[in-house]
Amino acid sequence: MARSKKTDMKALHDLIKLVLYAGVEKEEYQDLLPSLRRENMALLAVFSRIAAAMFFVLFVSSIMSSGFAAVNTSTYLLSCIEMILIAICVHHVLPNHPRMVMVIVYLFEVLLYCFGISISMLHSEMPAVSAIAFLLVSPLLFYDSPLRLSGMISFVVIVFSVLVVCFKDPFIAEHDTWNAITFGIVAIVTTVFTMSVKMRVLSQSKQIEFLSQTDLLTGAKNRNHYESQLDVYPSLVTSNLACVYADVNGLHELNNNEGHPTGDAMLKTVAEILQGFFGTEHTYRVGGDEFVAFRLDGEPGALSSDIDHMSEDLAHKGYHVSFGTATHPAEGLDALDMSELVHEAEMNMYAAKREYYRRSENDRRSR
């Protein structure tokens, strides 16, 4: 009995998770939101242009038609203009305001529904086709919570049913209403399960991306990602770009004397401190005991102060890291081979490392 109750609770939990978060956990869904926005922005850019081109072709065709399409000319033109405006908004507004993506997504879908309903009402003597088609297709175009999409479908079914009952012949109105309800249910079921599949694919894609970019021991970005991003940095700065090259001193000796877990703990600590000062996206583990970090448009003098603070933090933990830095103004940075900037920081790091071991040797001799 207890097992049956536990199974029922799990089934209810899975159903709630499916409806609210497309089959993934709430925390995972929250983590996926930036990816959802990027995907939806890309899809909006494509679909808005396709829709604008489609409505323009329909508009031109309706002008030359004297039959069914001629009645729809103004609807085609208005829909074409609306889609052009959405395409412009996607290109010029959303890059600076990514949180508005879902607003534009729903505006796009509402316009499609309005178009389908308008065509149906313009031809009140005929059963609706366009409205039903968009009811089935529109929710599948983008990524979103199945609950919100299901709510939108239900709202459209209600509005459409009320309009056809009020303005269409009773026989056709009954036909359209039953079709709207039937295909609305189909659309909801299809949307829920399709979103679940799309969300799992997006989640797996993000995991693969994470594994391909991240050093699993330290959590810093790995060398492959470092090499792919190196030439991107000149386009990201407006004032200056600073490079920090860090080399952990004594890792080999620590591994030999106390074991690799102790050495791994040191590397994790160094990576954590570097990420705290330079951010996860700009901190890379490029070798066994070597890290590279970048600071974009930093304040003059702040870098030296931050390195002093990092050195103090590490010293309190019993670790020492040799740091080398190099900075270049944004002007002319495009022409600079980024490897030269990194090489300069690396050479300065080696100078600091030689000084560290020189002092260490002198300290040992003084004893």
C-alpha positions as CSV (number, residue, x, y, z in Angstrom):
1,M,0.0,0.0,0.0
2,A,2.8,2.4,0.9
3,R,4.7,1.5,-2.3
4,S,1.5,2.2,-4.3
5,K,1.1,5.6,-2.6
6,K,4.7,6.4,-3.3
7,T,4.3,5.5,-6.9
8,D,1.2,7.7,-7.2
9,M,3.0,10.6,-5.7
10,K,5.9,10.2,-8.1
11,A,3.5,10.0,-11.0
12,L,1.8,13.2,-9.9
13,H,5.2,14.9,-9.4
14,D,6.2,13.8,-12.9
15,L,2.9,15.2,-14.4
16,I,3.3,18.5,-12.6
17,K,6.9,18.7,-13.8
18,L,5.8,17.9,-17.4
19,V,3.2,20.6,-17.4
20,L,5.2,23.3,-15.6
21,Y,8.7,22.7,-16.7
22,A,8.5,20.5,-19.8
23,G,9.7,17.4,-18.0
24,V,12.8,18.8,-16.3
25,E,13.4,19.9,-12.7
26,K,12.5,23.5,-11.8
27,E,16.2,24.3,-11.1
28,E,17.3,22.9,-14.4
29,Y,14.5,24.8,-16.2
30,Q,15.7,28.1,-14.5
31,D,19.2,27.3,-15.7
32,L,18.0,26.8,-19.2
33,L,16.2,30.2,-19.4
34,P,19.1,32.1,-21.0
35,S,19.4,29.3,-23.6
36,L,15.6,29.4,-24.2
37,R,15.8,33.1,-24.8
38,R,18.7,32.7,-27.3
39,E,16.9,29.9,-29.1
40,N,13.6,31.9,-29.3
41,M,15.4,35.0,-30.5
42,A,17.0,33.0,-33.3
43,L,13.7,31.4,-34.2
44,L,11.9,34.7,-34.1
45,A,14.4,36.2,-36.6
46,V,13.8,33.3,-39.0
47,F,10.0,32.9,-38.6
48,S,9.2,36.6,-38.7
49,R,11.0,37.0,-42.0
50,I,9.3,33.8,-43.4
51,A,5.9,35.1,-42.3
52,A,6.5,38.6,-43.7
53,A,7.5,37.0,-47.1
54,M,4.5,34.7,-47.0
55,F,2.1,37.5,-46.3
56,F,3.7,39.7,-49.0
57,V,3.3,36.9,-51.6
58,L,-0.3,36.4,-50.5
59,F,-0.9,40.2,-50.7
60,V,0.5,40.4,-54.2
61,S,-1.5,37.3,-55.3
62,S,-4.7,38.7,-53.8
63,I,-4.4,41.9,-55.8
64,M,-4.3,39.9,-59.0
65,S,-7.2,37.7,-57.9
66,S,-10.8,38.3,-58.4
67,G,-12.0,35.3,-56.3
68,F,-11.5,34.0,-52.8
69,A,-8.2,35.8,-52.1
70,A,-9.4,39.3,-53.2
71,V,-11.4,39.6,-50.0
72,N,-8.3,39.1,-47.9
73,T,-6.1,41.8,-49.5
74,S,-6.1,44.2,-46.5
75,T,-5.6,41.4,-44.0
76,Y,-2.6,40.1,-46.0
77,L,-1.1,43.6,-46.1
78,L,-1.7,44.3,-42.5
79,S,-0.2,41.0,-41.4
80,C,2.8,41.6,-43.7
81,I,3.5,45.0,-42.1
82,E,3.1,43.5,-38.6
83,M,5.7,40.8,-39.3
84,I,8.1,43.3,-40.8
85,L,7.8,45.3,-37.6
86,I,8.5,42.2,-35.5
87,A,11.5,41.4,-37.6
88,I,12.9,44.9,-37.1
89,C,12.2,44.6,-33.4
90,V,14.1,41.3,-33.2
91,H,17.1,42.8,-35.0
92,H,17.3,46.1,-33.2
93,V,15.6,45.8,-29.8
94,L,16.0,42.3,-28.5
95,P,19.8,42.1,-28.5
96,N,19.8,44.9,-25.9
97,H,16.6,43.7,-24.1
98,P,16.7,39.9,-24.1
99,R,14.1,39.6,-21.4
100,M,11.5,40.9,-23.8
101,V,11.9,37.8,-26.1
102,M,8.9,36.0,-24.7
103,V,6.8,39.2,-25.1
104,I,7.6,39.3,-28.8
105,V,7.1,35.5,-29.1
106,Y,3.6,35.7,-27.8
107,L,2.9,38.8,-29.9
108,F,4.0,36.9,-33.0
109,E,1.8,33.9,-32.1
110,V,-1.2,36.2,-31.3
111,L,-0.8,37.9,-34.7
112,L,-0.9,34.5,-36.4
113,Y,-4.1,33.5,-34.5
114,C,-5.7,36.9,-35.3
115,F,-4.9,36.4,-38.9
116,G,-6.4,32.9,-38.9
117,I,-9.6,34.1,-37.1
118,S,-9.9,37.2,-39.4
119,I,-9.8,35.0,-42.5
120,S,-12.4,32.7,-41.0
121,M,-14.7,35.7,-40.2
122,L,-14.2,37.2,-43.7
123,H,-15.5,34.0,-45.1
124,S,-18.3,33.3,-42.7
125,E,-20.1,31.1,-45.1
126,M,-17.3,28.6,-45.1
127,P,-15.8,26.4,-42.3
128,A,-12.6,27.7,-40.8
129,V,-9.3,26.3,-42.0
130,S,-6.6,28.9,-41.3
131,A,-7.6,29.4,-37.6
132,I,-7.4,25.6,-37.0
133,A,-4.1,25.3,-38.8
134,F,-2.4,28.0,-36.8
135,L,-4.0,26.6,-33.6
136,L,-2.1,23.4,-34.2
137,V,1.2,24.8,-35.6
138,S,1.9,28.1,-33.7
139,P,2.6,26.6,-30.2
140,L,5.2,24.3,-31.6
141,L,7.4,27.0,-33.2
142,F,9.1,28.2,-30.0
143,Y,10.3,27.1,-26.5
144,D,8.2,27.9,-23.5
145,S,6.4,26.4,-20.5
146,P,3.7,23.9,-21.6
147,L,1.4,25.4,-19.0
148,R,1.6,28.9,-20.6
149,L,1.3,27.6,-24.1
150,S,-1.7,25.4,-23.1
151,G,-3.3,28.5,-21.5
152,M,-2.9,30.5,-24.7
153,I,-4.4,27.7,-26.8
154,S,-7.4,27.4,-24.5
155,F,-7.9,31.2,-24.6
156,V,-7.8,31.2,-28.4
157,V,-10.3,28.4,-28.6
158,I,-12.7,30.2,-26.4
159,V,-12.4,33.5,-28.3
160,F,-12.7,31.8,-31.6
161,S,-15.7,29.8,-30.5
162,V,-17.5,32.9,-29.2
163,L,-16.9,34.8,-32.4
164,V,-18.1,32.0,-34.7
165,V,-21.2,31.5,-32.6
166,C,-22.0,35.2,-32.7
167,F,-21.3,35.9,-36.3
168,K,-21.5,32.7,-38.3
169,D,-24.4,30.6,-39.6
170,P,-25.4,28.2,-36.7
171,F,-24.6,25.0,-38.6
172,I,-21.1,26.3,-39.6
173,A,-20.6,27.8,-36.2
174,E,-21.2,24.4,-34.6
175,H,-18.8,22.7,-37.0
176,D,-16.1,25.3,-36.3
177,T,-16.6,25.2,-32.5
178,W,-16.3,21.4,-32.4
179,N,-13.2,21.5,-34.6
180,A,-11.7,24.2,-32.4
181,I,-12.3,22.2,-29.2
182,T,-11.1,19.0,-30.8
183,F,-8.0,20.4,-32.4
184,G,-7.3,22.6,-29.4
185,I,-7.1,19.5,-27.2
186,V,-4.8,17.9,-29.8
187,A,-2.7,21.0,-29.8
188,I,-2.4,21.0,-26.0
189,V,-1.4,17.4,-25.8
190,T,1.0,17.7,-28.8
191,T,2.6,20.9,-27.3
192,V,3.1,19.4,-23.9
193,F,5.0,16.3,-25.2
194,T,6.8,18.2,-28.0
195,M,8.1,20.8,-25.4
196,S,9.3,17.9,-23.3
197,V,11.3,16.5,-26.1
198,K,12.7,19.9,-27.1
199,M,13.6,20.7,-23.5
200,R,15.5,17.5,-23.0
201,V,17.4,18.0,-26.3
202,L,18.3,21.6,-25.2
203,S,19.4,20.3,-21.8
204,Q,21.6,17.6,-23.3
205,S,23.0,20.2,-25.7
206,K,23.9,22.5,-22.8
207,Q,25.5,19.6,-20.9
208,I,27.6,18.7,-24.0
209,E,28.6,22.3,-24.4
210,F,29.6,22.5,-20.7
211,L,31.7,19.4,-20.9
212,S,33.4,20.6,-24.1
213,Q,34.3,24.0,-22.6
214,T,35.0,23.2,-18.9
215,D,37.9,21.8,-17.0
216,L,36.1,19.3,-14.8
217,L,38.6,19.4,-12.0
218,T,38.6,23.1,-11.3
219,G,35.4,24.4,-13.0
220,A,37.4,26.9,-15.0
221,K,37.1,27.0,-18.8
222,N,39.5,24.6,-20.6
223,R,42.2,25.1,-23.1
224,N,40.0,24.2,-26.1
225,H,37.5,27.0,-25.1
226,Y,40.4,29.3,-24.5
227,E,41.8,28.8,-28.0
228,S,38.4,29.3,-29.6
229,Q,37.7,32.5,-27.6
230,L,41.1,34.1,-27.8
231,D,40.5,36.1,-31.0
232,V,37.0,37.2,-29.8
233,Y,38.3,39.4,-27.0
234,P,39.3,42.4,-29.1
235,S,35.6,42.9,-30.1
236,L,34.4,42.8,-26.5
237,V,36.3,45.8,-25.1
238,T,35.9,49.5,-25.5
239,S,38.7,50.7,-23.2
240,N,41.4,48.1,-22.5
241,L,42.0,44.4,-22.2
242,A,44.2,42.9,-19.5
243,C,45.6,39.4,-19.5
244,V,46.8,37.6,-16.3
245,Y,49.0,34.5,-16.6
246,A,49.2,32.5,-13.4
247,D,51.4,29.5,-12.6
248,V,51.0,27.5,-9.4
249,N,54.3,27.0,-7.6
250,G,55.1,23.7,-5.9
251,L,52.4,21.6,-7.5
252,H,54.8,18.8,-8.5
253,E,56.4,18.6,-5.0
254,L,53.0,18.7,-3.3
255,N,51.7,15.8,-5.5
256,N,54.8,13.8,-4.7
257,N,54.9,14.5,-0.9
258,E,51.2,14.6,0.0
259,G,49.4,12.9,-2.9
260,H,47.4,14.1,-6.0
261,P,44.2,14.8,-4.0
262,T,46.1,17.5,-2.1
263,G,47.4,18.9,-5.3
264,D,44.0,18.9,-6.9
265,A,42.6,20.8,-3.9
266,M,45.2,23.4,-4.4
267,L,44.3,23.8,-8.1
268,K,40.6,24.1,-7.2
269,T,41.4,26.8,-4.7
270,V,43.5,28.8,-7.2
271,A,40.7,28.5,-9.8
272,E,38.1,29.6,-7.4
273,I,40.0,32.7,-6.4
274,L,40.8,33.6,-10.0
275,Q,37.1,33.2,-10.9
276,G,36.1,35.4,-8.0
277,F,38.2,38.2,-9.4
278,F,37.9,37.7,-13.1
279,G,34.6,35.7,-13.6
280,T,33.9,32.2,-14.7
281,E,33.6,33.1,-18.4
282,H,37.1,34.7,-18.5
283,T,39.2,32.3,-16.4
284,Y,40.9,29.4,-18.2
285,R,43.1,26.4,-17.1
286,V,45.5,26.2,-20.0
287,G,47.9,23.6,-18.6
288,G,48.5,21.4,-15.6
289,D,49.3,24.2,-13.2
290,E,48.8,27.2,-15.5
291,F,45.8,29.6,-15.7
292,V,45.0,32.5,-18.0
293,A,42.4,35.2,-17.1
294,F,41.2,38.3,-18.9
295,R,39.7,41.5,-17.6
296,L,37.7,43.7,-19.9
297,D,37.8,47.5,-19.6
298,G,39.2,47.4,-16.1
299,E,40.2,50.4,-14.0
300,P,43.8,51.4,-14.1
301,G,45.7,50.2,-11.1
302,A,42.9,47.8,-10.0
303,L,44.7,44.8,-11.5
304,S,47.8,45.2,-9.4
305,S,45.8,45.6,-6.3
306,D,43.7,42.5,-7.1
307,I,46.8,40.4,-7.7
308,D,48.1,41.5,-4.3
309,H,44.8,40.4,-2.7
310,M,44.8,37.1,-4.5
311,S,48.4,36.4,-3.4
312,E,47.4,37.2,0.2
313,D,44.4,34.9,0.1
314,L,46.5,32.1,-1.3
315,A,49.3,32.6,1.2
316,H,46.8,32.3,4.0
317,K,45.9,28.9,2.6
318,G,49.6,27.9,2.3
319,Y,49.8,28.3,-1.5
320,H,51.9,30.5,-3.8
321,V,51.1,31.5,-7.4
322,S,53.4,33.5,-9.7
323,F,51.4,36.1,-11.7
324,G,52.3,38.0,-14.9
325,T,50.2,40.7,-16.5
326,A,49.9,42.5,-19.8
327,T,47.4,45.2,-20.8
328,H,46.6,46.8,-24.1
329,P,44.2,49.7,-24.9
330,A,41.2,48.9,-27.0
331,E,42.4,51.1,-29.8
332,G,44.6,49.0,-32.1
333,L,43.7,45.8,-30.3
334,D,42.2,44.3,-33.4
335,A,45.5,44.5,-35.1
336,L,47.3,42.9,-32.2
337,D,47.9,39.2,-32.3
338,M,46.3,38.1,-29.1
339,S,49.0,35.4,-28.6
340,E,51.5,38.3,-28.2
341,L,49.5,39.8,-25.4
342,V,49.3,36.4,-23.7
343,H,53.0,35.8,-24.3
344,E,53.9,39.1,-22.7
345,A,51.9,38.2,-19.6
346,E,53.5,34.7,-19.6
347,M,57.1,36.2,-19.8
348,N,56.2,38.5,-16.9
349,M,54.9,35.5,-15.0
350,Y,58.2,33.6,-15.5
351,A,60.1,36.6,-14.2
352,A,58.0,36.6,-11.1
353,K,58.5,32.8,-10.8
354,R,62.3,33.1,-11.0
355,E,62.2,35.8,-8.4
356,Y,60.1,33.6,-6.1
357,Y,62.5,30.7,-6.4
358,R,65.5,33.0,-6.0
359,R,64.1,34.3,-2.7
360,S,63.1,30.7,-1.6
361,E,66.7,29.6,-2.3
362,N,68.1,32.5,-0.3
363,D,65.7,31.8,2.5
364,R,66.9,28.2,2.6
365,R,70.6,29.2,2.6
366,S,70.0,31.7,5.4
367,R,68.8,28.9,7.6
